[in-house]
Amino acid sequence: MSRILAAAALAFALLGAAFLPAAHAAVNLNTASRDELLAVPGIGPTKAEAIVEHRKTHGPFKSVDDLKQVKGFREKLVERLRPELSVASAPAEGAPKGEAAADAKARGATASASGRIQDERPRK
C-alpha cells in the first residue's frame, strides 16, 4: 500500500513539474540577434536594432549598465530589463561555433586566423 502511495506521489510531483513555467536563460547582449532581443519583454524592433548597431559600432558590452549608452535606454528601463539580460564575452571572430568547435576541441584542433580548423595532431 505504501508503494502505491509513493508511486502516486511521485507521479503527481512529476506531472506538476511539467506544468511549471520553465526557467529561461537571460539573453546575452553580446551575442543575441535582433530576433532574440525582440523576445525580451520591453524591447521592440527599434530598441533591438539600436542594441545591435551599438554593438557593431562600439564593440561588445562590458556590463548590462552599458545599455544606458544606447539611445532609448534610460536607467529605469535598464533596471527593469536587468533580470532578462546578461553580458558574456562575444566569441572571437573566425572561431568555430557550436558542434564544430566542440568537435575540433575534442580532436585537438584549433582555429587559424582565417577561421579554418587546423589539426594539431601529428600525421601518421
ROPAVO-264781 format. One record per residue: x, y, z of N, C-alpha, C in turn. Coordinates in steps of 0.001 Angstrom, whole numbers, padded with zeros to 6 digits, always signed. Example, Ala and Ser with C-alpha at 12.3 -4.5 7.8 and 13.67 -1.06 7.14 Angstrom:
+013190-005690+007800+012300-004500+007800+013200-003300+007800;+012850-002250+007080+013670-001060+007140+012900+000030+007870;
//
This chain:
+000824-001191+000000+000000+000000+000000+000870+001258+000000;+001957+001244+000799+002821+002422+000860+003562+002624-000469;+003829+001542-001194+004479+001664-002506+003554+002361-003492;+002279+002034-003407+001298+002662-004299+001203+004148-004002;+001165+004507-002725+001104+005916-002342+002370+006656-002766;+003517+006021-002598+004779+006643-003001+004813+006847-004517;+004350+005846-005263+004315+005958-006722+003353+007057-007158;+002214+007150-006494+001236+008191-006823+001806+009573-006515;+002480+009702-005372+003079+010987-005007+004138+011394-006026;+004948+010425-006450+005969+010698-007453+005340+011121-008779;+004279+010445-009176+003597+010782-010432+003030+012190-010373;+002412+012565-009257+001863+013917-009125+002974+014965-009119;+004087+014646-008476+005207+015587-008445+005759+015813-009850;+005926+014732-010602+006441+014860-011967+005452+015565-012872;+004199+015261-012716+003166+015888-013525+003075+017376-013214;+003158+017717-011949+003116+019119-011544+004290+019891-012095;+005474+019287-012095+006674+019949-012615+006544+020222-014112;+005811+019384-014813+005646+019569-016258+004838+020818-016580;+004007+021265-015639+003171+022437-015898+003747+023722-015331;+004883+023644-014659+005523+024842-014149+006209+025555-015305;+006233+026882-015269+006938+027585-016340+008425+027265-016277;+009002+027051-017423+010421+026708-017493+011255+027943-017190;+012336+027742-016476+013263+028835-016216+013940+029186-017540;+014048+030451-017806+014659+030841-019070+016010+031493-018814;+016874+031344-019752+018190+031937-019639+018112+033399-020053;+018930+034199-019426+018979+035610-019782+019571+035748-021185;+019126+036745-021899+019595+036995-023261+020934+037732-023182;+021931+037212-023868+023273+037794-023865+023311+038973-024836;+023587+040163-024321+023629+041360-025157+024722+041299-026220;+025767+040523-025993+026887+040471-026935+026713+039460-028056;+025778+038544-027909+025628+037515-028943+024210+037432-029504;+023262+038092-028878+021859+037978-029284+021603+038637-030636;+020809+037965-031434+020378+038534-032708+019231+039503-032442;+018846+040219-033459+017709+041139-033348+016462+040381-032889;+016227+039208-033471+015043+038424-033130+015085+037927-031685;+016261+037540-031223+016385+037099-029826+016118+038251-028869;+016574+039448-029234+016323+040622-028394+014840+040976-028373;+014154+040756-029498+012712+041041-029560+011915+040157-028607;+012451+039018-028232+011761+038109-027323+011769+038624-025883;+012595+039615-025591+012668+040179-024243+011531+041195-024081;+010666+041004-023071+009577+041964-022840+010149+043354-022576;+009677+044334-023324+010157+045702-023156+011123+046133-024246;+011539+045197-025097+012416+045545-026219+011658+045300-027510;+011426+046387-028228+010736+046305-029511+011738+046348-030650;+011236+046406-031879+012113+046384-033053+013146+047511-033083;+012737+048720-032721+013659+049856-032761+014773+049697-031740;+014414+049305-030532+015416+049136-029476+016339+047943-029782;+015788+046874-030319+016613+045709-030673+017641+046099-031724;+017202+046840-032725+018114+047284-033783+019165+048235-033218;+018779+049098-032279+019726+050031-031666+020811+049273-030892;+020432+048191-030212+021409+047386-029475+022407+046755-030443;+021901+046168-031510+022776+045508-032494+023715+046526-033136;+023192+047684-033505+024013+048724-034128+025069+049247-033164;+024680+049461-031907+025629+049940-030896+026758+048922-030713;+026408+047659-030702+027399+046595-030538+028364+046572-031730;+027843+046770-032943+028694+046795-034136+029638+047987-034115;+029119+049131-033683+029891+050366-033695+030897+050460-032556;+030474+050089-031351+031290+050298-030157+031908+049030-029575;+031627+047889-030146+032165+046644-029619+031259+046040-028565;+031708+044944-027955+030853+044224-027008+030561+045029-025741;+029422+044722-025146+029037+045330-023880+029888+044707-022776;+030313+045530-021830+031076+045022-020691+030158+044676-019523;+029015+045356-019456+028023+045073-018420+026651+045481-018941;+025618+045040-018251+024254+045412-018640+024084+046928-018515;+024824+047550-017589+024752+049004-017418+025183+049761-018667;+026021+049162-019499+026441+049811-020745+025257+050060-021674;+024171+049380-021422+022969+049565-022242+022448+051000-022126;+022784+051677-021044+022364+053077-020853+022967+053995-021903;+024038+053552-022553+024680+054345-023600+023943+054246-024936;+023015+053315-025030+022259+053108-026266+021045+054023-026244;+020802+054674-027351+019666+055593-027450+018362+054864-027120;+017567+055476-026233+016276+054904-025872+016293+054080-024590;+017469+053871-024000+017564+053072-022781+017960+053963-021614;+016953+054307-020822+017211+055099-019623+017420+054167-018443;+017872+054746-017349+018228+053960-016160+017082+053078-015668;+015864+053612-015620+014719+052819-015142+014467+051602-016024;+014538+051785-017325+014309+050682-018252+015400+049625-018113;+016646+050056-017999+017753+049113-017851+017569+048297-016569;+017166+048940-015489+016942+048223-014230+015806+047206-014365;+014768+047568-015099+013644+046653-015300+014047+045455-016176;+014927+045697-017148+015361+044644-018062+016497+043785-017499;+017183+044264-016478+018377+043584-015948+018197+042080-015733;+017081+041603-015121+016946+040157-014910+016841+039355-016215;+016452+040003-017295+016261+039325-018579+017527+039312-019429;+018543+040095-019030+019727+040275-019868+020991+039824-019154;+021990+039471-019943+023299+039127-019405+024354+039654-020357;+025582+039647-019893+026701+040044-020733+027801+039016-020538;+028107+038328-021593+029229+037394-021608+030076+037775-022797;+031311+037357-022770+032196+037742-023864+031677+037207-025183;+031831+038000-026193+031422+037601-027538+032452+036634-028090;+032034+035659-028910+033010+034732-029487+033962+035469-030415;+035207+035030-030456+036195+035648-031328+035785+035458-032772;+036063+036468-033582+035716+036352-034999+036546+035249-035626;+035906+034449-036448+036604+033380-037124+036692+032111-036297;+036259+032186-035040+036319+030986-034194+035209+030035-034602;+035475+028734-034590+034414+027785-034918+033323+027852-033859;+032091+027635-034276+030961+027749-033361+030241+026424-033218;+029555+026291-032103+028660+025166-031877+029359+023827-031898;+028738+022864-032575+029250+021499-032611+030610+021427-033284;+030836+022275-034267+032123+022251-034956+033245+022591-033988;+033012+023540-033086+034024+023918-032106+034262+022791-031122;+033203+022164-030653+033350+021056-029703+034073+019891-030358;+033729+019616-031616+034375+018522-032338+035858+018832-032545;+036156+020066-032917+037539+020460-033148+038341+020368-031855;+037762+020801-030761+038439+020750-029475+038711+019307-029074;+037735+018445-029287+037888+017038-028932+039000+016384-029750;+039189+016851-030987+040221+016279-031843+041580+016930-031615;+041644+017959-030770+042912+018643-030549+043215+019637-031644;+042196+020147-032287+042383+021083-033385+042163+022508-032898;+042694+023452-033645+042495+024865-033327+042051+025597-034581;+041503+026783-034361+041093+027609-035497+042236+028538-035854;+042532+028651-037130+043566+029564-037580+042963+030956-037713;+043802+031925-038032+043320+033291-038191+042277+033387-039302;+042350+032485-040269+041397+032517-041367+040067+031890-040986;+040009+031277-039775+038778+030632-039345+038719+029159-039696;+039738+028684-040406+039769+027265-040762+040286+026462-039580;+039764+025275-039434+040200+024404-038347+041430+023645-038800;+042476+023719-037975+043704+023025-038286+043935+021962-037226;+044270+020785-037656+044517+019676-036750+045958+019753-036275;+046134+019763-034938+047465+019867-034369+048119+018515-034125;+047389+017427-034358+047951+016110-034133+048964+015789-035228;+050025+015074-034878+050982+014685-035927+050352+013668-036878;+050684+013803-038130+050162+012871-039133+050960+011598-039102;+050298+010496-039414+050962+009191-039430+051443+008847-040808;
//
